């Protein structure tokens, strides 16, 4: 019997596998978030607005996938803390892009260079603050 994406990720079980599941789910979430950012930039929006739109849509998209698949949580009451984490991630993203744009690179490359540091920050904040009891 063929497993779906979600079932395959959940099969990678155990607390030690959380980083692996986070990376796999993060790939999907990152493609979504970066696509929104790139599209908003292509539409001509300022990078701060593009990051804001991508962050808001990304938070809504990511909450269930990260909560259920990575941390095994179905608790919707954690949404507020999840949103707070992404407010911190947003500020880190805007600051990172701001400083990277001082180099001779464009918005697209600056946004792409921020993906890994933001993923690490997001994982640790979610693990320690949002889903700490899971």
C-alpha positions in Angstrom: 0.0 0.0 0.0 1.3 3.4 -0.9 1.8 6.0 1.8 1.0 9.7 1.4 3.5 12.5 2.2 2.0 13.1 5.7 1.9 9.4 6.7 5.5 9.0 5.5 6.6 11.9 7.6 4.8 10.7 10.7 6.4 7.3 10.2 9.7 9.0 11.0 8.9 8.9 14.6 10.5 9.8 17.9 11.9 12.9 19.4 15.3 12.4 17.8 13.5 12.5 14.4 11.9 15.9 15.0 14.7 17.8 13.2 14.3 15.5 10.2 10.6 15.9 10.1 11.0 19.7 10.6 13.4 19.8 7.7 11.0 17.8 5.4 8.0 19.9 6.4 10.1 23.0 6.3 11.0 22.3 2.6 7.4 22.4 1.7 6.7 25.4 3.9 9.8 27.2 2.6 8.8 26.6 -1.0 5.4 28.1 -0.3 6.7 31.1 1.7 9.5 31.9 -0.7 7.1 31.6 -3.7 4.8 34.1 -2.0 7.7 36.5 -1.2 9.1 36.2 -4.8 5.6 36.8 -6.3 5.0 39.8 -4.1 8.4 41.2 -5.0 7.7 40.6 -8.7 4.4 42.6 -8.2 6.6 45.5 -7.1 5.9 45.5 -3.4 8.7 46.7 -1.1 10.6 43.8 0.5 9.3 44.5 3.9 5.7 44.2 2.7 6.6 41.1 0.6 8.1 39.5 3.7 5.1 40.5 5.7 2.6 38.9 3.3 4.7 35.8 2.9 5.0 35.5 6.7 1.3 35.9 7.4 0.3 33.4 4.7 3.2 31.1 5.8 2.1 31.1 9.4 -1.4 30.0 8.4 0.0 27.4 6.1 2.7 26.1 8.6 0.8 25.9 11.8 -0.9 22.6 11.2 1.9 20.9 9.3 4.5 21.9 11.9 2.3 21.2 14.9 0.9 17.8 13.8 3.7 16.3 11.7 6.8 17.6 13.5 5.6 17.9 17.1 2.5 15.7 17.2 0.3 18.4 18.5 -3.3 19.0 17.6 -3.7 21.8 20.1 -5.1 24.8 18.3 -4.6 26.9 21.4 -0.9 27.1 20.6 -1.6 29.3 17.6 -1.0 32.5 19.5 2.5 31.4 20.6 3.1 30.1 17.1 2.2 33.6 15.7 4.5 35.2 18.3 7.4 33.0 17.1 6.8 34.1 13.6 6.7 37.8 14.6 10.3 37.2 15.9 11.2 35.4 12.7 9.7 38.3 10.7 11.8 40.9 12.5 14.9 38.7 12.1 14.1 38.3 8.4 13.6 42.0 7.7 16.8 42.9 9.6 18.7 40.2 7.8 17.5 41.3 4.4 18.2 44.9 5.3 21.8 44.2 6.1 22.3 41.8 3.1 21.0 44.4 0.7 24.1 46.5 1.7 26.0 43.9 -0.4 25.7 43.9 -4.2 22.9 41.4 -4.2 19.2 41.8 -4.9 16.0 41.1 -3.0 15.7 37.5 -4.3 19.2 36.4 -3.3 18.9 38.2 0.1 15.6 36.5 0.8 17.1 33.1 -0.3 20.2 33.6 1.9 17.9 34.1 5.0 16.1 30.8 4.6 18.5 28.6 6.5 19.2 30.9 9.5 15.4 31.6 9.8 14.6 27.8 9.6 17.1 27.2 12.5 15.6 30.1 14.5 12.1 28.9 13.8 12.8 25.3 14.9 14.4 26.3 18.2 11.7 28.8 19.1 8.9 26.3 18.3 10.6 23.5 20.1 11.3 25.6 23.2 8.3 27.9 23.4 5.4 26.7 21.3 5.5 22.8 21.4 7.8 22.4 24.5 5.5 19.8 26.1 5.0 17.6 23.1 
